[in-house]
Amino acid sequence: MKSLRVTRALAAAGITAAAMITPIVTATPASALGYRGCLDYVRDHGYLVGPKVKAACNQKAIRLPLGWAANPLCIDGLVQIGVKWDVAQPACERAH
């Protein structure tokens, strides 16, 4: 159990580090930004949107000098309920 916590903590730290090192340089259309953009992205990829998806998407993206980075808490929340990482990461970038 403790090993799983350590693994998750290291994964969150890695995601945060990657987000700070690799700024997002592609702009997202204004209509897809925000909490609703996160929910829509998850829904558009075939997942049901319920309270757990809403709670995860409520974790605001992190503002960087050249764009937005996904909040690790958002990504972790989505991944824990079965959303694939490659869907969770861009969805959470939209959550600002």
Rosetta silent file (secondary structure, phi, psi, omega in degrees, C-alpha in Angstrom):
SEQUENCE: MKSLRVTRALAAAGITAAAMITPIVTATPASALGYRGCLDYVRDHGYLVGPKVKAACNQKAIRLPLGWAANPLCIDGLVQIGVKWDVAQPACERAH
SCORE:     score description
SCORE:     0.000 S_00000001
   1 L     0.000  -44.008 -179.602    0.000    0.000    0.000 S_00000001
   2 H   -65.911  -35.785  177.988    2.801    2.394    0.917 S_00000001
   3 H   -61.956  -38.695  178.588    4.592    1.537   -2.329 S_00000001
   4 H   -65.040  -40.309  177.395    1.491    2.555   -4.306 S_00000001
   5 H   -63.954  -42.615  179.016    1.401    5.927   -2.524 S_00000001
   6 H   -63.524  -43.117  178.962    5.074    6.505   -3.246 S_00000001
   7 H   -60.743  -45.156  179.676    4.539    5.578   -6.897 S_00000001
   8 H   -65.276  -40.252  179.514    1.600    7.981   -7.207 S_00000001
   9 H   -64.347  -42.089  178.251    3.532   10.776   -5.486 S_00000001
  10 H   -66.116  -38.050  177.545    6.476   10.271   -7.830 S_00000001
  11 H   -63.927  -44.038  178.840    4.148   10.228  -10.842 S_00000001
  12 H   -63.454  -40.871  178.302    2.526   13.498   -9.736 S_00000001
  13 H   -64.672  -39.462  178.428    5.965   15.063   -9.193 S_00000001
  14 H   -65.242  -41.143  178.530    7.063   13.903  -12.648 S_00000001
  15 H   -63.889  -43.526  179.246    3.973   15.340  -14.277 S_00000001
  16 H   -62.361  -44.450  179.677    4.497   18.646  -12.489 S_00000001
  17 H   -62.733  -43.587  179.316    8.150   18.768  -13.522 S_00000001
  18 H   -63.213  -38.386  179.781    7.301   17.959  -17.134 S_00000001
  19 H   -65.822  -33.656 -179.309    4.635   20.653  -17.146 S_00000001
  20 H   -80.473  -30.180 -178.337    7.119   23.247  -15.924 S_00000001
  21 H   -81.848  -37.194 -176.159    9.899   22.181  -18.290 S_00000001
  22 L  -110.779   90.640 -179.798    7.771   21.828  -21.409 S_00000001
  23 L   -65.835  151.331  178.757    5.492   24.850  -21.782 S_00000001
  24 L   -83.101  118.124 -175.508    2.349   24.477  -23.792 S_00000001
  25 L  -106.285   -8.151  177.644    2.796   26.434  -26.979 S_00000001
  26 L   -94.311  132.445 -179.487   -0.342   25.475  -28.829 S_00000001
  27 L   -84.273  144.920  176.094   -3.369   27.598  -28.111 S_00000001
  28 L   -99.812  139.034  178.391   -6.739   26.027  -27.427 S_00000001
  29 L   -55.342  142.358 -176.088   -9.806   27.673  -28.951 S_00000001
  30 H   -56.899  -32.061 -178.097  -11.538   29.946  -26.446 S_00000001
  31 H   -68.568  -17.894 -177.428  -14.754   27.943  -26.698 S_00000001
  32 H  -102.827    9.254 -176.665  -12.991   24.848  -25.328 S_00000001
  33 L   -90.150  156.846  173.182  -11.407   26.506  -22.302 S_00000001
  34 L    95.082 -176.554 -179.631  -12.395   26.154  -18.694 S_00000001
  35 H   -52.229  -46.825 -179.611  -14.167   23.675  -16.524 S_00000001
  36 H   -63.635  -36.822  177.895  -16.689   22.936  -19.268 S_00000001
  37 H   -61.157  -39.404  177.538  -13.859   22.356  -21.765 S_00000001
  38 H   -64.575  -48.810 -179.997  -12.432   19.653  -19.522 S_00000001
  39 H   -60.109  -46.015 -178.829  -15.818   17.972  -19.099 S_00000001
  40 H   -62.565  -40.213 -179.241  -16.562   18.145  -22.829 S_00000001
  41 H   -62.461  -45.267  179.100  -13.153   16.710  -23.740 S_00000001
  42 H   -62.888  -46.785  179.972  -13.657   13.720  -21.439 S_00000001
  43 H   -61.388  -43.544 -178.910  -17.220   13.204  -22.722 S_00000001
  44 H   -63.540  -17.844  178.214  -16.111   13.530  -26.358 S_00000001
  45 L  -100.049   18.639  169.998  -13.689   10.648  -25.796 S_00000001
  46 L    91.585    7.185 -179.908  -16.436    8.272  -24.760 S_00000001
  47 L   -96.933  147.938  173.936  -16.411    8.579  -20.973 S_00000001
  48 L   -76.674  140.641  179.787  -19.444    9.247  -18.816 S_00000001
  49 L  -104.554  111.616  178.451  -19.276   12.531  -16.924 S_00000001
  50 L  -127.002 -162.397 -176.038  -20.386   12.183  -13.332 S_00000001
  51 H   -60.330  -35.651 -178.504  -19.427   13.665   -9.965 S_00000001
  52 H   -71.997  -37.969  175.600  -15.870   12.276   -9.968 S_00000001
  53 H   -66.107  -42.358  179.313  -15.078   13.691  -13.428 S_00000001
  54 H   -62.381  -41.205  178.679  -16.583   17.022  -12.365 S_00000001
  55 H   -64.228  -41.859  179.350  -14.476   17.054   -9.191 S_00000001
  56 H   -65.820  -45.957 -179.097  -11.298   16.321  -11.158 S_00000001
  57 H   -67.516  -15.616  177.379  -12.053   18.953  -13.816 S_00000001
  58 L   -76.314   -9.367  175.946  -12.640   21.466  -11.020 S_00000001
  59 L   -81.795  107.312 -173.361   -8.871   21.393  -10.347 S_00000001
  60 L   -61.187  144.747  174.874   -7.710   24.441  -12.295 S_00000001
  61 L   -66.210  161.027 -177.370   -4.907   24.185  -14.857 S_00000001
  62 E   -97.035  126.581 -179.535   -1.582   25.837  -14.013 S_00000001
  63 E   -78.001  126.715  175.716   -0.749   29.104  -15.801 S_00000001
  64 E  -117.260  164.635 -178.928    2.707   29.137  -17.401 S_00000001
  65 L   -55.938  -32.429 -176.083    4.403   31.972  -19.301 S_00000001
  66 L  -113.166   15.156  179.707    3.558   30.398  -22.681 S_00000001
  67 E   155.963 -150.355 -176.570    0.280   28.646  -21.948 S_00000001
  68 E  -122.834  145.096  175.493   -1.417   26.265  -19.545 S_00000001
  69 E  -118.849  144.570  179.216   -0.288   23.021  -17.912 S_00000001
  70 L   -65.243  138.093  175.773   -2.576   20.321  -16.609 S_00000001
  71 L   -74.243  125.884  179.766   -2.974   20.215  -12.836 S_00000001
  72 H   -56.906  -30.581  178.100   -1.581   16.893  -11.545 S_00000001
  73 H   -67.227  -35.728  176.316   -4.552   16.622   -9.160 S_00000001
  74 H   -65.966  -50.454 -179.508   -6.926   16.791  -12.117 S_00000001
  75 H   -58.833  -48.236 -178.435   -5.001   14.160  -14.066 S_00000001
  76 H   -61.115  -41.346  178.789   -4.723   11.861  -11.047 S_00000001
  77 H   -60.658  -41.865  179.554   -8.434   12.223  -10.314 S_00000001
  78 H   -71.486  -43.748 -178.124   -9.376   11.238  -13.853 S_00000001
  79 H   -63.898  -37.420 -179.799   -6.859    8.401  -14.147 S_00000001
  80 H   -64.209  -23.188  179.031   -8.008    6.898  -10.827 S_00000001
  81 L  -100.822    9.263  171.511  -11.531    6.502  -12.220 S_00000001
  82 L   104.770    4.478  176.028  -10.362    4.854  -15.432 S_00000001
  83 L   -78.319  131.838  179.671   -9.782    7.717  -17.869 S_00000001
  84 L   -63.693  146.518 -177.490   -6.680    7.029  -19.956 S_00000001
  85 H   -57.945  -39.967 -177.293   -3.747    9.367  -19.275 S_00000001
  86 H   -70.783   -8.459  170.719   -3.625   10.522  -22.908 S_00000001
  87 H   -99.061  -41.452 -177.263   -7.218   11.759  -22.516 S_00000001
  88 H   -62.838  -43.211 -175.773   -6.872   13.066  -18.948 S_00000001
  89 H   -61.467  -53.815  178.348   -3.817   15.239  -19.631 S_00000001
  90 H   -67.228  -31.222  176.681   -5.289   17.359  -22.463 S_00000001
  91 H   -62.132  -44.417 -177.742   -8.666   17.490  -20.719 S_00000001
  92 H   -71.573  -24.898  173.637   -7.030   18.922  -17.617 S_00000001
  93 H   -63.728  -29.367 -178.129   -5.099   21.497  -19.671 S_00000001
  94 L   -81.022   -9.808 -174.153   -8.506   22.906  -20.629 S_00000001
  95 L   -83.597   62.132  175.592   -9.614   23.261  -17.001 S_00000001
  96 L  -136.151    0.000    0.000   -8.827   26.949  -16.521 S_00000001
